[in-house]
Amino acid sequence: MNSYRAEDRTVKNHSPDERSLRVPGARIHHEVRGSGPLLLLIPGGPQDAGVLAELARRLADRYTTVAYDPRGNSRSLQDGTTGGRADEDQRLDVHADDAAHLIRSLGGGPADVFGTSGGAQIALALAARNPELVRAVVAHEPPCVMLLDDPSEALAHDRVIHETYLKEGVEAGIALFLGLNDLDGTEPDGTEPGEGDGAPPQMSEEDAATFERVSGNFDYFLAHGMLPLSLYRPDVDALRRNGTRVAVGLGEGSGGRDIHAMGSALAGELGVEPVTFPGDHLGYETEPEAFTETLHRALTSA
């Protein structure tokens, strides 16, 4: 096992090698950095490789990091469509196959895989379908609604969000999605985080570009991604049968939230202890240094 201490590390620029891979029905934009064992990074929901760029940079001296835009998001355009997005619901088997094609194109693995939120669902589907390509999975806060003892309330929330989107449009739908999932910048008690700490730092040019791309994915996500990603039930039997090493990551700031209960349910089904990650659902953005080291420890102990 490699031994690293966060205080000893200096983050290098590690500009990405931007590539596009032809897969059945689409081209998948991906960004390759660094050297070492292959580590595939899968963003969640409407997000793209840009939200994981800092994580990819911080890990690029230990891994060959590969972050990508899932099919239909940002720069991963689908064939024969208007605007690069198909007018049909996303399929987890297709997402998983896209990830498998990426690993094969980069040497065939087996790869370590990190997925966050809906990306964790994709990582779990990949490992169940193609265990020979996966060494270990870290599933960070997967929205495993169907593993809850009683998923009815969470399902009702998702349906209300979808109906709001259909009736009132993207802005109203995404605002409700963020609010109901505690992603609107408030703490569980309704207070604003960091109150009194001053204004947040201005976005970098790179972050602003990522924000603009991701915002452009909201319509597609609400129409065709949110429900399929949440309703996917990980094939726990296949993961156990294949001996896939899975670590379930839960944010220390997510306690008491639905997403924490969903991840805990997955950990229980797999018979593993959850790994506590810094921050909440977006800890990789708010606590990048500590999050990076926790992910590295989770991978090296898997």
QUILINLIN-V98351 format. One record per residue. RES is the residue in one small letter. SS is DSSP state (helix for helix, strand for strand, loop for the rest). PSI is psi in degrees with one decimal (none if undefined). NEAR is the number of other ideal C-beta (glycine too) atoms within 10 Angstrom. Layout:
res: (RES & RES)
ss: (SS & SS)
psi: (PSI & PSI)
near: (NEAR & NEAR)
This chain:
res: (m & n & s & y & r & a & e & d & r & t & v & k & n & h & s & p & d & e & r & s & l & r & v & p & g & a & r & i & h & h & e & v & r & g & s & g & p & l & l & l & l & i & p & g & g & p & q & d & a & g & v & l & a & e & l & a & r & r & l & a & d & r & y & t & t & v & a & y & d & p & r & g & n & s & r & s & l & q & d & g & t & t & g & g & r & a & d & e & d & q & r & l & d & v & h & a & d & d & a & a & h & l & i & r & s & l & g & g & g & p & a & d & v & f & g & t & s & g & g & a & q & i & a & l & a & l & a & a & r & n & p & e & l & v & r & a & v & v & a & h & e & p & p & c & v & m & l & l & d & d & p & s & e & a & l & a & h & d & r & v & i & h & e & t & y & l & k & e & g & v & e & a & g & i & a & l & f & l & g & l & n & d & l & d & g & t & e & p & d & g & t & e & p & g & e & g & d & g & a & p & p & q & m & s & e & e & d & a & a & t & f & e & r & v & s & g & n & f & d & y & f & l & a & h & g & m & l & p & l & s & l & y & r & p & d & v & d & a & l & r & r & n & g & t & r & v & a & v & g & l & g & e & g & s & g & g & r & d & i & h & a & m & g & s & a & l & a & g & e & l & g & v & e & p & v & t & f & p & g & d & h & l & g & y & e & t & e & p & e & a & f & t & e & t & l & h & r & a & l & t & s & a)
ss: (loop & loop & loop & loop & loop & helix & helix & helix & loop & loop & loop & loop & loop & loop & loop & loop & strand & strand & strand & strand & strand & strand & strand & loop & loop & strand & strand & strand & strand & strand & strand & strand & strand & strand & loop & loop & strand & strand & strand & strand & strand & strand & loop & loop & loop & loop & loop & loop & helix & helix & helix & helix & helix & helix & helix & helix & helix & helix & helix & loop & loop & loop & strand & strand & strand & strand & strand & strand & loop & loop & loop & loop & loop & loop & loop & loop & loop & strand & loop & loop & loop & loop & loop & loop & loop & loop & loop & loop & loop & loop & loop & helix & helix & helix & helix & helix & helix & helix & helix & helix & helix & helix & helix & helix & helix & loop & loop & loop & loop & loop & strand & strand & strand & strand & strand & strand & loop & helix & helix & helix & helix & helix & helix & helix & helix & helix & helix & helix & helix & loop & helix & helix & helix & strand & strand & strand & strand & strand & strand & strand & loop & loop & loop & loop & helix & helix & helix & loop & loop & loop & loop & helix & helix & helix & helix & helix & helix & helix & helix & helix & helix & helix & helix & helix & helix & helix & helix & helix & loop & helix & helix & helix & helix & helix & helix & helix & helix & helix & helix & helix & loop & loop & loop & loop & loop & strand & loop & loop & loop & loop & loop & strand & loop & loop & loop & loop & loop & loop & loop & loop & loop & loop & loop & loop & helix & helix & helix & helix & helix & helix & helix & helix & helix & helix & helix & loop & loop & helix & helix & helix & helix & helix & helix & helix & helix & helix & helix & helix & helix & helix & helix & loop & loop & loop & loop & helix & helix & helix & helix & helix & helix & helix & loop & loop & strand & strand & strand & strand & strand & strand & strand & loop & loop & loop & loop & loop & loop & helix & helix & helix & helix & helix & helix & helix & helix & helix & helix & helix & helix & helix & loop & loop & loop & loop & strand & strand & strand & loop & loop & loop & loop & loop & helix & helix & helix & helix & loop & helix & helix & helix & helix & helix & helix & helix & helix & helix & helix & helix & helix & helix & helix & loop)
psi: (135.9 & 148.1 & 121.1 & 145.4 & 134.8 & -39.3 & -15.1 & -4.9 & 141.6 & 124.8 & 121.9 & 166.1 & -48.2 & 60.3 & 138.5 & 151.4 & 103.8 & 127.8 & 163.0 & 125.2 & 126.4 & 122.3 & 166.0 & 114.6 & 3.2 & 170.2 & 130.5 & 114.9 & 129.9 & 157.6 & 121.1 & 131.6 & 153.4 & -161.1 & 160.3 & -163.0 & 147.7 & 129.0 & 111.3 & 130.2 & 120.9 & 114.8 & 168.5 & 156.6 & -119.7 & 5.0 & 170.9 & -173.9 & -27.6 & -33.3 & -18.6 & 11.8 & -41.8 & -42.9 & -44.0 & -41.2 & -43.5 & -23.7 & -2.0 & -12.1 & 0.4 & -21.0 & 159.2 & 103.7 & 136.9 & 103.4 & 145.0 & 163.1 & 115.9 & 153.0 & 127.4 & -14.0 & 134.4 & -105.9 & 2.5 & 87.6 & 144.5 & 145.2 & 149.2 & 30.9 & 162.0 & 117.1 & 7.7 & 9.7 & 129.9 & 145.3 & 60.1 & 158.9 & 145.7 & 149.3 & 129.7 & -30.8 & -36.1 & -45.3 & -43.4 & -39.4 & -37.4 & -44.2 & -38.6 & -41.5 & -39.5 & -47.0 & -43.7 & -38.1 & -19.8 & 22.6 & -7.6 & -1.8 & -154.3 & 143.9 & 151.5 & 146.8 & 127.2 & 127.3 & 141.8 & 139.7 & -125.6 & -27.9 & -28.1 & -35.5 & -40.7 & -42.9 & -40.9 & -39.5 & -40.3 & -48.1 & -35.0 & -35.5 & -32.7 & 64.3 & -25.8 & -17.2 & -5.8 & 125.4 & -48.3 & 151.8 & 134.3 & 110.2 & 105.1 & 112.5 & 57.7 & 139.4 & 66.6 & 67.7 & -42.3 & -4.1 & -7.3 & 148.3 & -40.1 & 96.6 & 3.0 & -42.1 & -44.2 & -40.2 & -40.2 & -40.4 & -46.9 & -40.0 & -38.4 & -42.4 & -47.8 & -42.8 & -38.0 & -43.2 & -45.9 & -36.4 & -37.9 & -9.7 & 178.2 & -46.1 & -45.1 & -39.8 & -45.3 & -33.2 & -42.2 & -39.9 & -47.1 & -40.9 & -47.7 & -22.8 & 14.9 & 37.2 & 16.8 & 14.9 & 6.5 & 155.5 & 166.5 & -27.7 & 4.4 & -4.1 & 159.0 & 135.5 & 144.0 & 22.9 & 132.6 & -1.9 & 2.6 & 174.8 & 147.3 & 151.1 & 148.6 & 144.4 & 141.9 & 165.9 & -39.4 & -45.0 & -37.4 & -39.1 & -41.3 & -45.1 & -42.5 & -42.5 & -47.5 & -40.4 & -34.6 & -11.0 & -8.1 & -42.7 & -49.3 & -40.2 & -48.5 & -36.2 & -40.9 & -2.1 & -41.2 & -51.2 & -48.4 & -39.8 & -35.2 & -34.6 & -9.3 & 128.6 & 110.9 & 141.5 & 80.2 & -37.5 & -43.7 & -41.3 & -40.4 & -45.0 & -37.6 & -10.3 & 22.6 & 132.1 & 115.7 & 125.9 & 134.2 & 118.0 & 131.1 & 129.8 & 136.9 & -21.8 & 4.2 & 0.7 & 136.4 & -5.1 & 157.0 & -39.6 & -30.9 & -41.7 & -36.8 & -45.6 & -38.1 & -36.9 & -41.3 & -45.8 & -40.7 & -41.9 & -35.6 & -13.1 & 36.1 & 156.3 & 131.3 & 151.5 & 127.0 & 123.5 & 151.0 & 152.0 & -162.4 & -139.0 & -25.1 & 32.9 & -28.6 & -20.8 & -41.4 & -26.5 & 59.2 & -39.1 & -52.2 & -36.7 & -43.1 & -47.1 & -35.3 & -42.6 & -43.8 & -42.2 & -39.7 & -38.7 & -42.5 & -21.5 & -6.6 & none)
near: (8 & 7 & 6 & 15 & 7 & 12 & 7 & 7 & 14 & 5 & 14 & 12 & 8 & 18 & 10 & 19 & 11 & 11 & 16 & 15 & 17 & 11 & 20 & 9 & 14 & 23 & 18 & 22 & 21 & 24 & 23 & 20 & 24 & 20 & 11 & 13 & 15 & 21 & 27 & 29 & 29 & 30 & 28 & 25 & 25 & 25 & 24 & 23 & 26 & 22 & 24 & 26 & 20 & 18 & 22 & 25 & 21 & 25 & 26 & 22 & 17 & 19 & 22 & 19 & 29 & 27 & 26 & 28 & 24 & 30 & 25 & 24 & 27 & 23 & 18 & 23 & 18 & 18 & 12 & 8 & 14 & 8 & 12 & 18 & 22 & 19 & 10 & 12 & 13 & 24 & 14 & 22 & 12 & 20 & 25 & 21 & 19 & 23 & 31 & 22 & 18 & 24 & 21 & 14 & 15 & 17 & 10 & 12 & 19 & 16 & 25 & 25 & 31 & 30 & 29 & 29 & 24 & 28 & 30 & 30 & 29 & 29 & 28 & 31 & 24 & 29 & 27 & 23 & 18 & 19 & 16 & 10 & 21 & 27 & 18 & 20 & 27 & 26 & 31 & 29 & 29 & 30 & 26 & 29 & 24 & 15 & 20 & 16 & 6 & 7 & 19 & 9 & 11 & 21 & 16 & 11 & 17 & 21 & 11 & 14 & 24 & 17 & 12 & 18 & 22 & 11 & 9 & 12 & 12 & 15 & 10 & 14 & 24 & 22 & 14 & 20 & 24 & 14 & 13 & 17 & 20 & 19 & 17 & 12 & 11 & 13 & 13 & 12 & 6 & 6 & 9 & 10 & 11 & 11 & 8 & 5 & 8 & 7 & 5 & 8 & 7 & 7 & 11 & 9 & 7 & 11 & 16 & 11 & 12 & 21 & 13 & 11 & 19 & 20 & 12 & 15 & 20 & 19 & 18 & 21 & 25 & 24 & 19 & 18 & 24 & 26 & 18 & 16 & 26 & 23 & 17 & 24 & 15 & 24 & 16 & 18 & 10 & 15 & 21 & 14 & 11 & 16 & 7 & 20 & 17 & 23 & 22 & 27 & 26 & 27 & 25 & 15 & 21 & 24 & 13 & 10 & 19 & 18 & 23 & 20 & 18 & 25 & 26 & 17 & 19 & 26 & 21 & 14 & 17 & 19 & 8 & 14 & 10 & 18 & 20 & 12 & 25 & 18 & 18 & 23 & 24 & 19 & 24 & 26 & 14 & 16 & 18 & 17 & 14 & 15 & 23 & 23 & 18 & 23 & 25 & 21 & 14 & 20 & 23 & 15 & 11 & 16)
